[in-house]
Each structure stands twice: as C-alpha cells, then as structure tokens.
Amino acid sequence: MFTTATRPQNFNQTSILPYDLFEAIQTLKQELNAVILAHYYQDPDIQDVADYLGDSLGLSQQAASTDADVIVFAGVHFMAETAKILNPDKLVLLPDLAAGCSLADSCPPDARLLPSKQHILII
C-alpha cells in the first residue's frame, strides 16, 4: 500500500520545522532505515537529499537491491508500484499521490485489454 501522511490538525509549522531541514531528513532516514529514490525530473532540493537519482529503470533496480526498510519514491505512481512489487514486505511511500505520468495516463487499462485490428501483425 502506498501512503502519504496527512497534516495533524494541531500542526504548527513555525514551531516544528527544524533549523536544518536537510540534516533532519538525514536523521530520519537513519532512524527509519529509509532510502530516498528520486527521478531525474525532481527539483534540485529533492535530488540533494536522494540516495539514488535516476530514470525509472535505474530506480527500480535500486529498489530491488536496497536493504532499507522504508523506500521513499520521489517519482510517479507506477514507479512506486514497481518498487512495492519488488519489495512486498517493505513500506513504500509516495510523497505525492497525485504524481502522474502523461504517457501512462494516455493509455488507460481498458485500452490494453483487447488489441485493435491496427495493432495485429500477420506474418
């Protein structure tokens, strides 16, 4: 299952934010035995805290070989789904559940169920 945390109702941003966010992320990664996998298109700050930076294939390979208990996937949903398939016993987090891929979205699942005549090759 993919999850993203909701902000607590009593959240007070000014009193909770650490002085050094990058250091806080590193501390959390160590405490949780977590790894951050980020796609090339992520913002530079996300890339800076990532343990691995790459394309979807490279990140899937990293997900398959990690010893981390928690995988934070800064990418699109199908990348996190792949990480979960490869690691069914690990917690896979997708920080932005709305992260989509225009290419994947252009081919809905029902369009792949039956091939159309234009896609059949007769040899």
PyRosetta script that sets phi, psi and omega in degrees:
from pyrosetta import init, pose_from_sequence

init()
pose = pose_from_sequence("MFTTATRPQNFNQTSILPYDLFEAIQTLKQELNAVILAHYYQDPDIQDVADYLGDSLGLSQQAASTDADVIVFAGVHFMAETAKILNPDKLVLLPDLAAGCSLADSCPPDARLLPSKQHILII")
pose.set_psi(1, 140.9)
pose.set_omega(1, 176.4)
pose.set_phi(2, -97.3)
pose.set_psi(2, 146.4)
pose.set_omega(2, -178.2)
pose.set_phi(3, -145.6)
pose.set_psi(3, 156.6)
pose.set_omega(3, 170.8)
pose.set_phi(4, -139.0)
pose.set_psi(4, 140.2)
pose.set_omega(4, -176.8)
pose.set_phi(5, -77.0)
pose.set_psi(5, 142.5)
pose.set_omega(5, 173.1)
pose.set_phi(6, -93.2)
pose.set_psi(6, 151.3)
pose.set_omega(6, -179.3)
pose.set_phi(7, -72.4)
pose.set_psi(7, 127.9)
pose.set_omega(7, 177.0)
pose.set_phi(8, -59.7)
pose.set_psi(8, 150.1)
pose.set_omega(8, -178.4)
pose.set_phi(9, -62.5)
pose.set_psi(9, -32.2)
pose.set_omega(9, -178.5)
pose.set_phi(10, -93.6)
pose.set_psi(10, 21.6)
pose.set_omega(10, -177.9)
pose.set_phi(11, -66.5)
pose.set_psi(11, 125.6)
pose.set_omega(11, 177.3)
pose.set_phi(12, -121.3)
pose.set_psi(12, 97.3)
pose.set_omega(12, -170.9)
pose.set_phi(13, -56.5)
pose.set_psi(13, -41.0)
pose.set_omega(13, -175.0)
pose.set_phi(14, -68.2)
pose.set_psi(14, -28.9)
pose.set_omega(14, -178.7)
pose.set_phi(15, -91.7)
pose.set_psi(15, -11.6)
pose.set_omega(15, -176.0)
pose.set_phi(16, -101.8)
pose.set_psi(16, -32.6)
pose.set_omega(16, -174.9)
pose.set_phi(17, -62.6)
pose.set_psi(17, 131.0)
pose.set_omega(17, 178.3)
pose.set_phi(18, -73.1)
pose.set_psi(18, 161.4)
pose.set_omega(18, 178.8)
pose.set_phi(19, -63.2)
pose.set_psi(19, -43.9)
pose.set_omega(19, -179.2)
pose.set_phi(20, -118.0)
pose.set_psi(20, 100.7)
pose.set_omega(20, -176.8)
pose.set_phi(21, -63.2)
pose.set_psi(21, -38.2)
pose.set_omega(21, 179.6)
pose.set_phi(22, -63.2)
pose.set_psi(22, -40.9)
pose.set_omega(22, 178.0)
pose.set_phi(23, -66.4)
pose.set_psi(23, -39.3)
pose.set_omega(23, 178.8)
pose.set_phi(24, -63.6)
pose.set_psi(24, -39.5)
pose.set_omega(24, 178.2)
pose.set_phi(25, -65.3)
pose.set_psi(25, -42.5)
pose.set_omega(25, 178.1)
pose.set_phi(26, -61.3)
pose.set_psi(26, -41.9)
pose.set_omega(26, 178.9)
pose.set_phi(27, -62.7)
pose.set_psi(27, -45.7)
pose.set_omega(27, 178.3)
pose.set_phi(28, -62.2)
pose.set_psi(28, -40.8)
pose.set_omega(28, 179.0)
pose.set_phi(29, -59.5)
pose.set_psi(29, -40.9)
pose.set_omega(29, 179.2)
pose.set_phi(30, -69.1)
pose.set_psi(30, -44.7)
pose.set_omega(30, -178.6)
pose.set_phi(31, -62.9)
pose.set_psi(31, -37.1)
pose.set_omega(31, -176.4)
pose.set_phi(32, -95.7)
pose.set_psi(32, -2.2)
pose.set_omega(32, -172.3)
pose.set_phi(33, 51.0)
pose.set_psi(33, 56.2)
pose.set_omega(33, -175.6)
pose.set_phi(34, -109.8)
pose.set_psi(34, 156.3)
pose.set_omega(34, 175.7)
pose.set_phi(35, -128.8)
pose.set_psi(35, 142.5)
pose.set_omega(35, 176.8)
pose.set_phi(36, -110.7)
pose.set_psi(36, 121.5)
pose.set_omega(36, 177.1)
pose.set_phi(37, -108.1)
pose.set_psi(37, 126.9)
pose.set_omega(37, -176.1)
pose.set_phi(38, -129.6)
pose.set_psi(38, 138.3)
pose.set_omega(38, 176.1)
pose.set_phi(39, -76.7)
pose.set_psi(39, 154.2)
pose.set_omega(39, -178.7)
pose.set_phi(40, -53.8)
pose.set_psi(40, -30.8)
pose.set_omega(40, -174.2)
pose.set_phi(41, -80.6)
pose.set_psi(41, -2.0)
pose.set_omega(41, 179.8)
pose.set_phi(42, -68.4)
pose.set_psi(42, 157.3)
pose.set_omega(42, 177.8)
pose.set_phi(43, -59.6)
pose.set_psi(43, 152.6)
pose.set_omega(43, -179.0)
pose.set_phi(44, -54.7)
pose.set_psi(44, -37.4)
pose.set_omega(44, 179.5)
pose.set_phi(45, -64.4)
pose.set_psi(45, -37.6)
pose.set_omega(45, 177.1)
pose.set_phi(46, -67.5)
pose.set_psi(46, -43.2)
pose.set_omega(46, 178.0)
pose.set_phi(47, -59.4)
pose.set_psi(47, -37.1)
pose.set_omega(47, -178.1)
pose.set_phi(48, -65.3)
pose.set_psi(48, -31.7)
pose.set_omega(48, -179.6)
pose.set_phi(49, -93.5)
pose.set_psi(49, -7.1)
pose.set_omega(49, -177.8)
pose.set_phi(50, -72.5)
pose.set_psi(50, 145.4)
pose.set_omega(50, 174.4)
pose.set_phi(51, -82.6)
pose.set_psi(51, -30.9)
pose.set_omega(51, 178.4)
pose.set_phi(52, -138.0)
pose.set_psi(52, 138.9)
pose.set_omega(52, 179.3)
pose.set_phi(53, -126.1)
pose.set_psi(53, 131.4)
pose.set_omega(53, -179.2)
pose.set_phi(54, -177.9)
pose.set_psi(54, -168.5)
pose.set_omega(54, 176.2)
pose.set_phi(55, -89.8)
pose.set_psi(55, 178.9)
pose.set_omega(55, -174.3)
pose.set_phi(56, -62.5)
pose.set_psi(56, -37.4)
pose.set_omega(56, 179.2)
pose.set_phi(57, -67.1)
pose.set_psi(57, -49.1)
pose.set_omega(57, -179.3)
pose.set_phi(58, -61.6)
pose.set_psi(58, -39.3)
pose.set_omega(58, 179.0)
pose.set_phi(59, -69.1)
pose.set_psi(59, -35.3)
pose.set_omega(59, 175.6)
pose.set_phi(60, -64.3)
pose.set_psi(60, -40.3)
pose.set_omega(60, 177.4)
pose.set_phi(61, -64.0)
pose.set_psi(61, -40.5)
pose.set_omega(61, 177.0)
pose.set_phi(62, -65.3)
pose.set_psi(62, -41.0)
pose.set_omega(62, 178.8)
pose.set_phi(63, -61.4)
pose.set_psi(63, -38.3)
pose.set_omega(63, -178.6)
pose.set_phi(64, -69.0)
pose.set_psi(64, -27.1)
pose.set_omega(64, -173.9)
pose.set_phi(65, -105.1)
pose.set_psi(65, -0.6)
pose.set_omega(65, -176.4)
pose.set_phi(66, -75.3)
pose.set_psi(66, 147.4)
pose.set_omega(66, 174.1)
pose.set_phi(67, -95.9)
pose.set_psi(67, 0.6)
pose.set_omega(67, -178.4)
pose.set_phi(68, -66.5)
pose.set_psi(68, 150.4)
pose.set_omega(68, 176.8)
pose.set_phi(69, -84.6)
pose.set_psi(69, -25.8)
pose.set_omega(69, -177.5)
pose.set_phi(70, -125.8)
pose.set_psi(70, 130.9)
pose.set_omega(70, 177.3)
pose.set_phi(71, -115.7)
pose.set_psi(71, 118.1)
pose.set_omega(71, 176.1)
pose.set_phi(72, -100.7)
pose.set_psi(72, 118.8)
pose.set_omega(72, -173.9)
pose.set_phi(73, -108.5)
pose.set_psi(73, 105.8)
pose.set_omega(73, 176.7)
pose.set_phi(74, -89.9)
pose.set_psi(74, 83.5)
pose.set_omega(74, -177.2)
pose.set_phi(75, -164.8)
pose.set_psi(75, -154.0)
pose.set_omega(75, -179.7)
pose.set_phi(76, -99.8)
pose.set_psi(76, 167.6)
pose.set_omega(76, -171.4)
pose.set_phi(77, -57.5)
pose.set_psi(77, -39.1)
pose.set_omega(77, -176.5)
pose.set_phi(78, -68.4)
pose.set_psi(78, -25.8)
pose.set_omega(78, 176.5)
pose.set_phi(79, -70.0)
pose.set_psi(79, -42.7)
pose.set_omega(79, 177.5)
pose.set_phi(80, -66.8)
pose.set_psi(80, -36.8)
pose.set_omega(80, 177.1)
pose.set_phi(81, -61.9)
pose.set_psi(81, -41.9)
pose.set_omega(81, 178.0)
pose.set_phi(82, -62.7)
pose.set_psi(82, -43.8)
pose.set_omega(82, 178.5)
pose.set_phi(83, -59.5)
pose.set_psi(83, -39.8)
pose.set_omega(83, -179.8)
pose.set_phi(84, -69.3)
pose.set_psi(84, -39.2)
pose.set_omega(84, 177.2)
pose.set_phi(85, -61.4)
pose.set_psi(85, -40.6)
pose.set_omega(85, -180.0)
pose.set_phi(86, -75.9)
pose.set_psi(86, -18.1)
pose.set_omega(86, -177.3)
pose.set_phi(87, -136.5)
pose.set_psi(87, 66.8)
pose.set_omega(87, -173.6)
pose.set_phi(88, -61.8)
pose.set_psi(88, -22.6)
pose.set_omega(88, -177.9)
pose.set_phi(89, -96.7)
pose.set_psi(89, 3.6)
pose.set_omega(89, -179.4)
pose.set_phi(90, -106.4)
pose.set_psi(90, 156.0)
pose.set_omega(90, 176.0)
pose.set_phi(91, -84.8)
pose.set_psi(91, 121.2)
pose.set_omega(91, 177.9)
pose.set_phi(92, -112.2)
pose.set_psi(92, 122.8)
pose.set_omega(92, -178.3)
pose.set_phi(93, -110.9)
pose.set_psi(93, 134.4)
pose.set_omega(93, 175.0)
pose.set_phi(94, -115.6)
pose.set_psi(94, 102.9)
pose.set_omega(94, -174.5)
pose.set_phi(95, -57.4)
pose.set_psi(95, -31.2)
pose.set_omega(95, -179.1)
pose.set_phi(96, -121.6)
pose.set_psi(96, 98.1)
pose.set_omega(96, -177.7)
pose.set_phi(97, -66.1)
pose.set_psi(97, -16.4)
pose.set_omega(97, 178.9)
pose.set_phi(98, -88.8)
pose.set_psi(98, -1.1)
pose.set_omega(98, -179.3)
pose.set_phi(99, -65.6)
pose.set_psi(99, 117.2)
pose.set_omega(99, -178.0)
pose.set_phi(100, -123.3)
pose.set_psi(100, 175.2)
pose.set_omega(100, 179.9)
pose.set_phi(101, -126.2)
pose.set_psi(101, 121.2)
pose.set_omega(101, -176.9)
pose.set_phi(102, -61.5)
pose.set_psi(102, -34.2)
pose.set_omega(102, 179.5)
pose.set_phi(103, -68.0)
pose.set_psi(103, -47.3)
pose.set_omega(103, 178.9)
pose.set_phi(104, -65.1)
pose.set_psi(104, -38.4)
pose.set_omega(104, -179.7)
pose.set_phi(105, -67.6)
pose.set_psi(105, -23.2)
pose.set_omega(105, -178.4)
pose.set_phi(106, -79.0)
pose.set_psi(106, -5.9)
pose.set_omega(106, 179.8)
pose.set_phi(107, -128.8)
pose.set_psi(107, 83.0)
pose.set_omega(107, -178.1)
pose.set_phi(108, -64.1)
pose.set_psi(108, 153.1)
pose.set_omega(108, -176.5)
pose.set_phi(109, -53.4)
pose.set_psi(109, -39.2)
pose.set_omega(109, -177.6)
pose.set_phi(110, -67.6)
pose.set_psi(110, -20.9)
pose.set_omega(110, 177.6)
pose.set_phi(111, -74.5)
pose.set_psi(111, -15.6)
pose.set_omega(111, -178.8)
pose.set_phi(112, -98.9)
pose.set_psi(112, -3.5)
pose.set_omega(112, -175.4)
pose.set_phi(113, -68.8)
pose.set_psi(113, -46.2)
pose.set_omega(113, -178.9)
pose.set_phi(114, -126.6)
pose.set_psi(114, 130.4)
pose.set_omega(114, 179.1)
pose.set_phi(115, -69.5)
pose.set_psi(115, 144.1)
pose.set_omega(115, 176.4)
pose.set_phi(116, -87.0)
pose.set_psi(116, 167.0)
pose.set_omega(116, -178.6)
pose.set_phi(117, -58.9)
pose.set_psi(117, -32.7)
pose.set_omega(117, -177.5)
pose.set_phi(118, -72.2)
pose.set_psi(118, -13.2)
pose.set_omega(118, -178.6)
pose.set_phi(119, -104.4)
pose.set_psi(119, 2.5)
pose.set_omega(119, -179.4)
pose.set_phi(120, -93.7)
pose.set_psi(120, 126.2)
pose.set_omega(120, 179.6)
pose.set_phi(121, -106.0)
pose.set_psi(121, 123.2)
pose.set_omega(121, 178.7)
pose.set_phi(122, -108.1)
pose.set_psi(122, 124.6)
pose.set_omega(122, -179.3)
pose.set_phi(123, -109.3)
pose.dump_pdb("model.pdb")
